[in-house]
């Protein structure tokens, strides 16, 4: 069990970092899109 623990932690950490890297640009794009919509409405 203890031999597997580091692998699980590394996998979790990798998935977490990957999610952050993917989510970051998407959030920025989403903000830009919402800003454009707000500007179009006004």
VOTIMI-25266 format. One record per residue (C-alpha): residue number from 1; x negated, y, z negated. Coordinates in nm, 4 decimals. Example, Ala and Ser with C-alpha at 12.3 -4.5 7.8 and 13.67 -1.06 7.14 Angstrom:
% residues 2
+-----+----------+----------+----------+
: pos :       px :       py :       pz :
+-----+----------+----------+----------+
:   1 :  -1.2300 :  -0.4500 :  -0.7800 :
:   2 :  -1.3670 :  -0.1060 :  -0.7140 :
+-----+----------+----------+----------+
This chain:
% residues 42
+-----+----------+----------+----------+
: pos :       px :       py :       pz :
+-----+----------+----------+----------+
:   1 :   0.0000 :   0.0000 :   0.0000 :
:   2 :  -0.2720 :   0.2463 :  -0.0977 :
:   3 :  -0.4564 :   0.1709 :   0.2251 :
:   4 :  -0.1514 :   0.2797 :   0.4256 :
:   5 :  -0.0883 :   0.5979 :   0.2264 :
:   6 :  -0.3517 :   0.8153 :   0.4024 :
:   7 :  -0.2193 :   0.7078 :   0.7433 :
:   8 :   0.1342 :   0.8050 :   0.6437 :
:   9 :   0.0148 :   1.1398 :   0.5091 :
:  10 :  -0.1854 :   1.2140 :   0.8235 :
:  11 :   0.1111 :   1.1195 :   1.0430 :
:  12 :   0.3423 :   1.3428 :   0.8381 :
:  13 :   0.0913 :   1.6293 :   0.8467 :
:  14 :   0.0455 :   1.5905 :   1.2232 :
:  15 :   0.4216 :   1.5905 :   1.2798 :
:  16 :   0.4587 :   1.8973 :   1.0563 :
:  17 :   0.1881 :   2.0938 :   1.2404 :
:  18 :   0.3296 :   1.9850 :   1.5759 :
:  19 :   0.6756 :   2.1026 :   1.4688 :
:  20 :   0.5334 :   2.4404 :   1.3624 :
:  21 :   0.3456 :   2.4813 :   1.6915 :
:  22 :   0.6576 :   2.3982 :   1.8924 :
:  23 :   0.9006 :   2.5914 :   1.6727 :
:  24 :   0.6924 :   2.9111 :   1.6662 :
:  25 :   0.7163 :   3.0008 :   2.0384 :
:  26 :   1.0819 :   2.8910 :   2.0500 :
:  27 :   1.1665 :   3.1258 :   1.7624 :
:  28 :   0.9901 :   3.4101 :   1.9431 :
:  29 :   1.1771 :   3.3365 :   2.2672 :
:  30 :   1.5043 :   3.3201 :   2.0768 :
:  31 :   1.4353 :   3.6584 :   1.9147 :
:  32 :   1.3561 :   3.8122 :   2.2537 :
:  33 :   1.6769 :   3.6688 :   2.4021 :
:  34 :   1.8920 :   3.7961 :   2.1137 :
:  35 :   1.7262 :   4.1376 :   2.1398 :
:  36 :   1.8021 :   4.1511 :   2.5128 :
:  37 :   2.1649 :   4.0569 :   2.4471 :
:  38 :   2.1952 :   4.3293 :   2.1830 :
:  39 :   2.0475 :   4.5856 :   2.4225 :
:  40 :   2.2816 :   4.4771 :   2.7020 :
:  41 :   2.5890 :   4.5120 :   2.4784 :
:  42 :   2.5077 :   4.8648 :   2.3597 :
+-----+----------+----------+----------+
